[in-house]
Amino acid sequence: MHEGNLADVKRSGGRLDVPEGREGNNHYCCFCRRGFSESLRQTPDERDDLSLVTPADIVGHR
């Protein structure tokens, strides 16, 4: 997965309906079986609204 995919996810998140009176803060979770590009892996260090998840994160490292 690369940064272009993240841009697609963010664009889709902008179309979510936010209940009246609530602030629309999104947290993005990206799941990828094969892993993430180097630049995308560095992105969560710069942002607090993004989580990158691989199968090893779900089932534990073996």
N, CA, C, O and CB atoms as a CASP TS submission, in Angstrom:
PFRMAT TS
TARGET T0000
AUTHOR 0000-0000-0000
METHOD Language model
MODEL 1
PARENT N/A
ATOM      1  N   MET     1       0.848  -1.166   0.000  1.00  0.00           N
ATOM      2  CA  MET     1       0.000   0.000   0.000  1.00  0.00           C
ATOM      3  C   MET     1       0.894   1.229   0.000  1.00  0.00           C
ATOM      4  O   MET     1       1.955   1.236   0.623  1.00  0.00           O
ATOM      5  CB  MET     1      -0.965  -0.002   1.215  1.00  0.00           C
ATOM      6  N   HIS     2       0.465   2.251  -0.691  1.00  0.00           N
ATOM      7  CA  HIS     2       1.283   3.462  -0.778  1.00  0.00           C
ATOM      8  C   HIS     2       0.439   4.697  -0.489  1.00  0.00           C
ATOM      9  O   HIS     2      -0.759   4.588  -0.232  1.00  0.00           O
ATOM     10  CB  HIS     2       1.938   3.578  -2.168  1.00  0.00           C
ATOM     11  N   GLU     3       1.057   5.859  -0.530  1.00  0.00           N
ATOM     12  CA  GLU     3       0.395   7.110  -0.147  1.00  0.00           C
ATOM     13  C   GLU     3      -0.830   7.423  -0.994  1.00  0.00           C
ATOM     14  O   GLU     3      -1.769   8.048  -0.502  1.00  0.00           O
ATOM     15  CB  GLU     3       1.369   8.251  -0.244  1.00  0.00           C
ATOM     16  N   GLY     4      -0.843   7.005  -2.250  1.00  0.00           N
ATOM     17  CA  GLY     4      -2.009   7.233  -3.102  1.00  0.00           C
ATOM     18  C   GLY     4      -3.248   6.551  -2.552  1.00  0.00           C
ATOM     19  O   GLY     4      -4.352   7.089  -2.636  1.00  0.00           O
ATOM     20  N   ASN     5      -3.060   5.354  -1.982  1.00  0.00           N
ATOM     21  CA  ASN     5      -4.182   4.654  -1.364  1.00  0.00           C
ATOM     22  C   ASN     5      -4.705   5.421  -0.158  1.00  0.00           C
ATOM     23  O   ASN     5      -5.916   5.488   0.057  1.00  0.00           O
ATOM     24  CB  ASN     5      -3.769   3.242  -0.949  1.00  0.00           C
ATOM     25  N   LEU     6      -3.813   5.995   0.623  1.00  0.00           N
ATOM     26  CA  LEU     6      -4.228   6.781   1.783  1.00  0.00           C
ATOM     27  C   LEU     6      -5.041   7.989   1.333  1.00  0.00           C
ATOM     28  O   LEU     6      -6.031   8.338   1.977  1.00  0.00           O
ATOM     29  CB  LEU     6      -3.002   7.232   2.604  1.00  0.00           C
ATOM     30  N   ALA     7      -4.645   8.623   0.256  1.00  0.00           N
ATOM     31  CA  ALA     7      -5.403   9.763  -0.267  1.00  0.00           C
ATOM     32  C   ALA     7      -6.815   9.337  -0.648  1.00  0.00           C
ATOM     33  O   ALA     7      -7.767  10.084  -0.421  1.00  0.00           O
ATOM     34  CB  ALA     7      -4.686  10.380  -1.484  1.00  0.00           C
ATOM     35  N   ASP     8      -6.962   8.144  -1.225  1.00  0.00           N
ATOM     36  CA  ASP     8      -8.294   7.623  -1.571  1.00  0.00           C
ATOM     37  C   ASP     8      -9.143   7.420  -0.322  1.00  0.00           C
ATOM     38  O   ASP     8     -10.326   7.761  -0.309  1.00  0.00           O
ATOM     39  CB  ASP     8      -8.172   6.297  -2.343  1.00  0.00           C
ATOM     40  N   VAL     9      -8.544   6.868   0.725  1.00  0.00           N
ATOM     41  CA  VAL     9      -9.265   6.628   1.981  1.00  0.00           C
ATOM     42  C   VAL     9      -9.700   7.957   2.593  1.00  0.00           C
ATOM     43  O   VAL     9     -10.836   8.082   3.052  1.00  0.00           O
ATOM     44  CB  VAL     9      -8.380   5.833   2.983  1.00  0.00           C
ATOM     45  N   LYS    10      -8.813   8.948   2.605  1.00  0.00           N
ATOM     46  CA  LYS    10      -9.144  10.254   3.166  1.00  0.00           C
ATOM     47  C   LYS    10     -10.273  10.915   2.386  1.00  0.00           C
ATOM     48  O   LYS    10     -11.153  11.540   2.978  1.00  0.00           O
ATOM     49  CB  LYS    10      -7.912  11.157   3.175  1.00  0.00           C
ATOM     50  N   ARG    11     -10.254  10.785   1.076  1.00  0.00           N
ATOM     51  CA  ARG    11     -11.305  11.356   0.242  1.00  0.00           C
ATOM     52  C   ARG    11     -12.656  10.717   0.587  1.00  0.00           C
ATOM     53  O   ARG    11     -13.670  11.407   0.686  1.00  0.00           O
ATOM     54  CB  ARG    11     -10.976  11.158  -1.259  1.00  0.00           C
ATOM     55  N   SER    12     -12.654   9.406   0.766  1.00  0.00           N
ATOM     56  CA  SER    12     -13.885   8.698   1.123  1.00  0.00           C
ATOM     57  C   SER    12     -14.368   9.116   2.510  1.00  0.00           C
ATOM     58  O   SER    12     -15.571   9.265   2.729  1.00  0.00           O
ATOM     59  CB  SER    12     -13.664   7.175   1.075  1.00  0.00           C
ATOM     60  N   GLY    13     -13.454   9.303   3.432  1.00  0.00           N
ATOM     61  CA  GLY    13     -13.818   9.717   4.786  1.00  0.00           C
ATOM     62  C   GLY    13     -14.470  11.083   4.819  1.00  0.00           C
ATOM     63  O   GLY    13     -15.277  11.364   5.705  1.00  0.00           O
ATOM     64  N   GLY    14     -14.135  11.926   3.876  1.00  0.00           N
ATOM     65  CA  GLY    14     -14.733  13.251   3.799  1.00  0.00           C
ATOM     66  C   GLY    14     -16.199  13.219   3.434  1.00  0.00           C
ATOM     67  O   GLY    14     -16.903  14.212   3.613  1.00  0.00           O
ATOM     68  N   ARG    15     -16.671  12.096   2.926  1.00  0.00           N
ATOM     69  CA  ARG    15     -18.078  11.964   2.538  1.00  0.00           C
ATOM     70  C   ARG    15     -18.942  11.384   3.649  1.00  0.00           C
ATOM     71  O   ARG    15     -20.146  11.208   3.461  1.00  0.00           O
ATOM     72  CB  ARG    15     -18.193  11.099   1.308  1.00  0.00           C
ATOM     73  N   LEU    16     -18.347  11.080   4.809  1.00  0.00           N
ATOM     74  CA  LEU    16     -19.118  10.518   5.912  1.00  0.00           C
ATOM     75  C   LEU    16     -20.027  11.578   6.520  1.00  0.00           C
ATOM     76  O   LEU    16     -19.655  12.746   6.633  1.00  0.00           O
ATOM     77  CB  LEU    16     -18.182   9.936   6.984  1.00  0.00           C
ATOM     78  N   ASP    17     -21.210  11.156   6.904  1.00  0.00           N
ATOM     79  CA  ASP    17     -22.132  12.060   7.593  1.00  0.00           C
ATOM     80  C   ASP    17     -21.752  12.139   9.066  1.00  0.00           C
ATOM     81  O   ASP    17     -21.625  11.119   9.743  1.00  0.00           O
ATOM     82  CB  ASP    17     -23.606  11.587   7.432  1.00  0.00           C
ATOM     83  N   VAL    18     -21.573  13.348   9.544  1.00  0.00           N
ATOM     84  CA  VAL    18     -21.252  13.575  10.950  1.00  0.00           C
ATOM     85  C   VAL    18     -22.526  14.062  11.623  1.00  0.00           C
ATOM     86  O   VAL    18     -23.154  15.004  11.140  1.00  0.00           O
ATOM     87  CB  VAL    18     -20.071  14.611  11.124  1.00  0.00           C
ATOM     88  N   PRO    19     -22.924  13.431  12.744  1.00  0.00           N
ATOM     89  CA  PRO    19     -24.138  13.867  13.441  1.00  0.00           C
ATOM     90  C   PRO    19     -24.064  15.346  13.796  1.00  0.00           C
ATOM     91  O   PRO    19     -22.997  15.864  14.125  1.00  0.00           O
ATOM     92  CB  PRO    19     -24.358  13.035  14.709  1.00  0.00           C
ATOM     93  N   GLU    20     -25.203  16.015  13.727  1.00  0.00           N
ATOM     94  CA  GLU    20     -25.271  17.436  14.024  1.00  0.00           C
ATOM     95  C   GLU    20     -24.761  17.709  15.435  1.00  0.00           C
ATOM     96  O   GLU    20     -25.100  16.993  16.377  1.00  0.00           O
ATOM     97  CB  GLU    20     -26.706  17.952  13.863  1.00  0.00           C
ATOM     98  N   GLY    21     -23.953  18.739  15.569  1.00  0.00           N
ATOM     99  CA  GLY    21     -23.411  19.104  16.867  1.00  0.00           C
ATOM    100  C   GLY    21     -22.144  18.375  17.249  1.00  0.00           C
ATOM    101  O   GLY    21     -21.592  18.619  18.322  1.00  0.00           O
ATOM    102  N   ARG    22     -21.671  17.483  16.394  1.00  0.00           N
ATOM    103  CA  ARG    22     -20.437  16.743  16.689  1.00  0.00           C
ATOM    104  C   ARG    22     -19.370  17.154  15.697  1.00  0.00           C
ATOM    105  O   ARG    22     -19.648  17.399  14.523  1.00  0.00           O
ATOM    106  CB  ARG    22     -20.670  15.203  16.638  1.00  0.00           C
ATOM    107  N   GLU    23     -18.171  17.222  16.179  1.00  0.00           N
ATOM    108  CA  GLU    23     -17.043  17.552  15.317  1.00  0.00           C
ATOM    109  C   GLU    23     -16.651  16.316  14.518  1.00  0.00           C
ATOM    110  O   GLU    23     -16.677  15.203  15.044  1.00  0.00           O
ATOM    111  CB  GLU    23     -15.839  18.080  16.148  1.00  0.00           C
ATOM    112  N   GLY    24     -16.294  16.500  13.274  1.00  0.00           N
ATOM    113  CA  GLY    24     -15.933  15.373  12.418  1.00  0.00           C
ATOM    114  C   GLY    24     -14.455  15.065  12.431  1.00  0.00           C
ATOM    115  O   GLY    24     -13.734  15.456  11.513  1.00  0.00           O
ATOM    116  N   ASN    25     -13.988  14.371  13.452  1.00  0.00           N
ATOM    117  CA  ASN    25     -12.591  13.938  13.517  1.00  0.00           C
ATOM    118  C   ASN    25     -12.509  12.489  13.078  1.00  0.00           C
ATOM    119  O   ASN    25     -13.089  11.612  13.719  1.00  0.00           O
ATOM    120  CB  ASN    25     -12.007  14.115  14.950  1.00  0.00           C
ATOM    121  N   ASN    26     -11.806  12.231  12.009  1.00  0.00           N
ATOM    122  CA  ASN    26     -11.653  10.868  11.505  1.00  0.00           C
ATOM    123  C   ASN    26     -10.343  10.269  11.974  1.00  0.00           C
ATOM    124  O   ASN    26      -9.339  10.969  12.109  1.00  0.00           O
ATOM    125  CB  ASN    26     -11.727  10.845   9.978  1.00  0.00           C
ATOM    126  N   HIS    27     -10.359   8.981  12.218  1.00  0.00           N
ATOM    127  CA  HIS    27      -9.138   8.214  12.447  1.00  0.00           C
ATOM    128  C   HIS    27      -9.107   7.148  11.365  1.00  0.00           C
ATOM    129  O   HIS    27     -10.051   6.371  11.230  1.00  0.00           O
ATOM    130  CB  HIS    27      -9.088   7.581  13.906  1.00  0.00           C
ATOM    131  N   TYR    28      -8.046   7.107  10.607  1.00  0.00           N
ATOM    132  CA  TYR    28      -7.932   6.201   9.477  1.00  0.00           C
ATOM    133  C   TYR    28      -7.147   4.955   9.876  1.00  0.00           C
ATOM    134  O   TYR    28      -6.058   5.050  10.444  1.00  0.00           O
ATOM    135  CB  TYR    28      -7.261   6.904   8.287  1.00  0.00           C
ATOM    136  N   CYS    29      -7.707   3.796   9.575  1.00  0.00           N
ATOM    137  CA  CYS    29      -7.033   2.517   9.804  1.00  0.00           C
ATOM    138  C   CYS    29      -6.857   1.849   8.453  1.00  0.00           C
ATOM    139  O   CYS    29      -7.835   1.551   7.768  1.00  0.00           O
ATOM    140  CB  CYS    29      -7.842   1.598  10.796  1.00  0.00           C
ATOM    141  N   CYS    30      -5.633   1.620   8.079  1.00  0.00           N
ATOM    142  CA  CYS    30      -5.330   0.977   6.804  1.00  0.00           C
ATOM    143  C   CYS    30      -4.811  -0.425   7.079  1.00  0.00           C
ATOM    144  O   CYS    30      -3.888  -0.615   7.872  1.00  0.00           O
ATOM    145  CB  CYS    30      -4.294   1.804   5.985  1.00  0.00           C
ATOM    146  N   PHE    31      -5.410  -1.400   6.419  1.00  0.00           N
ATOM    147  CA  PHE    31      -5.029  -2.798   6.572  1.00  0.00           C
ATOM    148  C   PHE    31      -4.396  -3.254   5.262  1.00  0.00           C
ATOM    149  O   PHE    31      -4.928  -2.988   4.184  1.00  0.00           O
ATOM    150  CB  PHE    31      -6.263  -3.694   6.953  1.00  0.00           C
ATOM    151  N   CYS    32      -3.267  -3.938   5.356  1.00  0.00           N
ATOM    152  CA  CYS    32      -2.601  -4.420   4.155  1.00  0.00           C
ATOM    153  C   CYS    32      -1.885  -5.736   4.447  1.00  0.00           C
ATOM    154  O   CYS    32      -1.101  -5.841   5.390  1.00  0.00           O
ATOM    155  CB  CYS    32      -1.606  -3.367   3.624  1.00  0.00           C
ATOM    156  N   ARG    33      -2.167  -6.708   3.638  1.00  0.00           N
ATOM    157  CA  ARG    33      -1.567  -8.036   3.812  1.00  0.00           C
ATOM    158  C   ARG    33      -0.081  -8.026   3.487  1.00  0.00           C
ATOM    159  O   ARG    33       0.704  -8.696   4.159  1.00  0.00           O
ATOM    160  CB  ARG    33      -2.280  -9.060   2.932  1.00  0.00           C
ATOM    161  N   ARG    34       0.312  -7.281   2.476  1.00  0.00           N
ATOM    162  CA  ARG    34       1.701  -7.311   2.001  1.00  0.00           C
ATOM    163  C   ARG    34       2.603  -6.272   2.649  1.00  0.00           C
ATOM    164  O   ARG    34       3.821  -6.321   2.477  1.00  0.00           O
ATOM    165  CB  ARG    34       1.726  -7.117   0.525  1.00  0.00           C
ATOM    166  N   GLY    35       2.035  -5.352   3.375  1.00  0.00           N
ATOM    167  CA  GLY    35       2.842  -4.316   3.995  1.00  0.00           C
ATOM    168  C   GLY    35       2.647  -2.968   3.326  1.00  0.00           C
ATOM    169  O   GLY    35       1.836  -2.819   2.411  1.00  0.00           O
ATOM    170  N   PHE    36       3.399  -1.998   3.793  1.00  0.00           N
ATOM    171  CA  PHE    36       3.232  -0.619   3.374  1.00  0.00           C
ATOM    172  C   PHE    36       4.536  -0.076   2.818  1.00  0.00           C
ATOM    173  O   PHE    36       5.617  -0.547   3.172  1.00  0.00           O
ATOM    174  CB  PHE    36       2.746   0.244   4.536  1.00  0.00           C
ATOM    175  N   SER    37       4.427   0.926   1.940  1.00  0.00           N
ATOM    176  CA  SER    37       5.626   1.548   1.391  1.00  0.00           C
ATOM    177  C   SER    37       6.400   2.216   2.528  1.00  0.00           C
ATOM    178  O   SER    37       5.831   2.526   3.575  1.00  0.00           O
ATOM    179  CB  SER    37       5.262   2.583   0.277  1.00  0.00           C
ATOM    180  N   GLU    38       7.674   2.431   2.321  1.00  0.00           N
ATOM    181  CA  GLU    38       8.530   3.050   3.340  1.00  0.00           C
ATOM    182  C   GLU    38       7.986   4.418   3.742  1.00  0.00           C
ATOM    183  O   GLU    38       7.919   4.727   4.931  1.00  0.00           O
ATOM    184  CB  GLU    38       9.978   3.184   2.824  1.00  0.00           C
ATOM    185  N   SER    39       7.600   5.236   2.775  1.00  0.00           N
ATOM    186  CA  SER    39       7.111   6.576   3.104  1.00  0.00           C
ATOM    187  C   SER    39       5.799   6.516   3.887  1.00  0.00           C
ATOM    188  O   SER    39       5.578   7.330   4.784  1.00  0.00           O
ATOM    189  CB  SER    39       6.920   7.398   1.826  1.00  0.00           C
ATOM    190  N   LEU    40       4.931   5.562   3.557  1.00  0.00           N
ATOM    191  CA  LEU    40       3.675   5.438   4.294  1.00  0.00           C
ATOM    192  C   LEU    40       3.923   4.916   5.712  1.00  0.00           C
ATOM    193  O   LEU    40       3.219   5.313   6.641  1.00  0.00           O
ATOM    194  CB  LEU    40       2.706   4.504   3.546  1.00  0.00           C
ATOM    195  N   ARG    41       4.905   4.041   5.893  1.00  0.00           N
ATOM    196  CA  ARG    41       5.228   3.541   7.237  1.00  0.00           C
ATOM    197  C   ARG    41       5.706   4.664   8.154  1.00  0.00           C
ATOM    198  O   ARG    41       5.540   4.579   9.371  1.00  0.00           O
ATOM    199  CB  ARG    41       6.299   2.448   7.155  1.00  0.00           C
ATOM    200  N   GLN    42       6.286   5.696   7.594  1.00  0.00           N
ATOM    201  CA  GLN    42       6.762   6.816   8.405  1.00  0.00           C
ATOM    202  C   GLN    42       5.638   7.797   8.737  1.00  0.00           C
ATOM    203  O   GLN    42       5.770   8.593   9.667  1.00  0.00           O
ATOM    204  CB  GLN    42       7.887   7.546   7.678  1.00  0.00           C
ATOM    205  N   THR    43       4.555   7.752   8.002  1.00  0.00           N
ATOM    206  CA  THR    43       3.458   8.706   8.169  1.00  0.00           C
ATOM    207  C   THR    43       2.828   8.676   9.556  1.00  0.00           C
ATOM    208  O   THR    43       2.589   9.751  10.104  1.00  0.00           O
ATOM    209  CB  THR    43       2.401   8.440   7.144  1.00  0.00           C
ATOM    210  N   PRO    44       2.537   7.509  10.176  1.00  0.00           N
ATOM    211  CA  PRO    44       1.923   7.537  11.512  1.00  0.00           C
ATOM    212  C   PRO    44       2.777   8.239  12.567  1.00  0.00           C
ATOM    213  O   PRO    44       2.248   8.712  13.573  1.00  0.00           O
ATOM    214  CB  PRO    44       1.643   6.131  11.966  1.00  0.00           C
ATOM    215  N   ASP    45       4.087   8.311  12.348  1.00  0.00           N
ATOM    216  CA  ASP    45       4.948   9.035  13.282  1.00  0.00           C
ATOM    217  C   ASP    45       4.661  10.535  13.237  1.00  0.00           C
ATOM    218  O   ASP    45       4.916  11.254  14.202  1.00  0.00           O
ATOM    219  CB  ASP    45       6.428   8.768  12.961  1.00  0.00           C
ATOM    220  N   GLU    46       4.127  10.997  12.105  1.00  0.00           N
ATOM    221  CA  GLU    46       3.860  12.414  11.905  1.00  0.00           C
ATOM    222  C   GLU    46       2.401  12.771  12.175  1.00  0.00           C
ATOM    223  O   GLU    46       2.066  13.953  12.266  1.00  0.00           O
ATOM    224  CB  GLU    46       4.233  12.814  10.496  1.00  0.00           C
ATOM    225  N   ARG    47       1.528  11.776  12.304  1.00  0.00           N
ATOM    226  CA  ARG    47       0.096  12.020  12.455  1.00  0.00           C
ATOM    227  C   ARG    47      -0.465  11.165  13.578  1.00  0.00           C
ATOM    228  O   ARG    47       0.025  10.064  13.828  1.00  0.00           O
ATOM    229  CB  ARG    47      -0.650  11.732  11.139  1.00  0.00           C
ATOM    230  N   ASP    48      -1.477  11.658  14.247  1.00  0.00           N
ATOM    231  CA  ASP    48      -2.118  10.865  15.288  1.00  0.00           C
ATOM    232  C   ASP    48      -3.481  10.330  14.845  1.00  0.00           C
ATOM    233  O   ASP    48      -4.223   9.774  15.653  1.00  0.00           O
ATOM    234  CB  ASP    48      -2.275  11.697  16.550  1.00  0.00           C
ATOM    235  N   ASP    49      -3.807  10.498  13.564  1.00  0.00           N
ATOM    236  CA  ASP    49      -5.106  10.048  13.053  1.00  0.00           C
ATOM    237  C   ASP    49      -4.975   8.881  12.071  1.00  0.00           C
ATOM    238  O   ASP    49      -5.870   8.655  11.257  1.00  0.00           O
ATOM    239  CB  ASP    49      -5.825  11.205  12.378  1.00  0.00           C
ATOM    240  N   LEU    50      -3.864   8.140  12.141  1.00  0.00           N
ATOM    241  CA  LEU    50      -3.629   7.061  11.193  1.00  0.00           C
ATOM    242  C   LEU    50      -3.017   5.854  11.895  1.00  0.00           C
ATOM    243  O   LEU    50      -2.059   5.979  12.657  1.00  0.00           O
ATOM    244  CB  LEU    50      -2.717   7.535  10.055  1.00  0.00           C
ATOM    245  N   SER    51      -3.587   4.688  11.624  1.00  0.00           N
ATOM    246  CA  SER    51      -3.032   3.419  12.109  1.00  0.00           C
ATOM    247  C   SER    51      -2.823   2.505  10.904  1.00  0.00           C
ATOM    248  O   SER    51      -3.713   2.362  10.066  1.00  0.00           O
ATOM    249  CB  SER    51      -3.979   2.744  13.177  1.00  0.00           C
ATOM    250  N   LEU    52      -1.659   1.895  10.821  1.00  0.00           N
ATOM    251  CA  LEU    52      -1.356   0.935   9.770  1.00  0.00           C
ATOM    252  C   LEU    52      -1.331  -0.451  10.397  1.00  0.00           C
ATOM    253  O   LEU    52      -0.639  -0.669  11.391  1.00  0.00           O
ATOM    254  CB  LEU    52       0.002   1.266   9.066  1.00  0.00           C
ATOM    255  N   VAL    53      -2.079  -1.390   9.826  1.00  0.00           N
ATOM    256  CA  VAL    53      -2.238  -2.703  10.429  1.00  0.00           C
ATOM    257  C   VAL    53      -1.899  -3.790   9.417  1.00  0.00           C
ATOM    258  O   VAL    53      -2.388  -3.776   8.287  1.00  0.00           O
ATOM    259  CB  VAL    53      -3.666  -2.886  10.958  1.00  0.00           C
ATOM    260  N   THR    54      -1.052  -4.736   9.836  1.00  0.00           N
ATOM    261  CA  THR    54      -0.698  -5.895   9.018  1.00  0.00           C
ATOM    262  C   THR    54      -1.244  -7.157   9.714  1.00  0.00           C
ATOM    263  O   THR    54      -1.640  -7.088  10.878  1.00  0.00           O
ATOM    264  CB  THR    54       0.871  -5.987   8.806  1.00  0.00           C
ATOM    265  N   PRO    55      -1.268  -8.287   9.029  1.00  0.00           N
ATOM    266  CA  PRO    55      -1.714  -9.519   9.689  1.00  0.00           C
ATOM    267  C   PRO    55      -0.928  -9.832  10.959  1.00  0.00           C
ATOM    268  O   PRO    55      -1.493 -10.333  11.932  1.00  0.00           O
ATOM    269  CB  PRO    55      -1.600 -10.682   8.731  1.00  0.00           C
ATOM    270  N   ALA    56       0.366  -9.541  10.955  1.00  0.00           N
ATOM    271  CA  ALA    56       1.179  -9.805  12.158  1.00  0.00           C
ATOM    272  C   ALA    56       0.705  -8.971  13.349  1.00  0.00           C
ATOM    273  O   ALA    56       0.818  -9.408  14.494  1.00  0.00           O
ATOM    274  CB  ALA    56       2.666  -9.510  11.876  1.00  0.00           C
ATOM    275  N   ASP    57       0.176  -7.776  13.087  1.00  0.00           N
ATOM    276  CA  ASP    57      -0.351  -6.950  14.171  1.00  0.00           C
ATOM    277  C   ASP    57      -1.614  -7.557  14.765  1.00  0.00           C
ATOM    278  O   ASP    57      -1.899  -7.368  15.947  1.00  0.00           O
ATOM    279  CB  ASP    57      -0.638  -5.537  13.671  1.00  0.00           C
ATOM    280  N   ILE    58      -2.362  -8.279  13.960  1.00  0.00           N
ATOM    281  CA  ILE    58      -3.626  -8.844  14.411  1.00  0.00           C
ATOM    282  C   ILE    58      -3.414 -10.174  15.148  1.00  0.00           C
ATOM    283  O   ILE    58      -3.988 -10.393  16.215  1.00  0.00           O
ATOM    284  CB  ILE    58      -4.566  -9.044  13.219  1.00  0.00           C
ATOM    285  N   VAL    59      -2.604 -11.043  14.586  1.00  0.00           N
ATOM    286  CA  VAL    59      -2.428 -12.371  15.174  1.00  0.00           C
ATOM    287  C   VAL    59      -1.176 -12.484  16.031  1.00  0.00           C
ATOM    288  O   VAL    59      -0.951 -13.518  16.661  1.00  0.00           O
ATOM    289  CB  VAL    59      -2.381 -13.404  14.086  1.00  0.00           C
ATOM    290  N   GLY    60      -0.370 -11.449  16.062  1.00  0.00           N
ATOM    291  CA  GLY    60       0.865 -11.485  16.850  1.00  0.00           C
ATOM    292  C   GLY    60       2.049 -11.904  15.996  1.00  0.00           C
ATOM    293  O   GLY    60       1.898 -12.601  14.992  1.00  0.00           O
ATOM    294  N   HIS    61       3.196 -11.480  16.402  1.00  0.00           N
ATOM    295  CA  HIS    61       4.432 -11.798  15.681  1.00  0.00           C
ATOM    296  C   HIS    61       4.847 -13.228  16.009  1.00  0.00           C
ATOM    297  O   HIS    61       4.802 -13.655  17.162  1.00  0.00           O
ATOM    298  CB  HIS    61       5.571 -10.794  16.048  1.00  0.00           C
ATOM    299  N   ARG    62       5.244 -13.943  14.996  1.00  0.00           N
ATOM    300  CA  ARG    62       5.669 -15.351  15.194  1.00  0.00           C
ATOM    301  C   ARG    62       7.059 -15.552  14.702  1.00  0.00           C
ATOM    302  O   ARG    62       7.587 -16.661  14.782  1.00  0.00           O
ATOM    303  CB  ARG    62       4.731 -16.324  14.483  1.00  0.00           C
TER
END
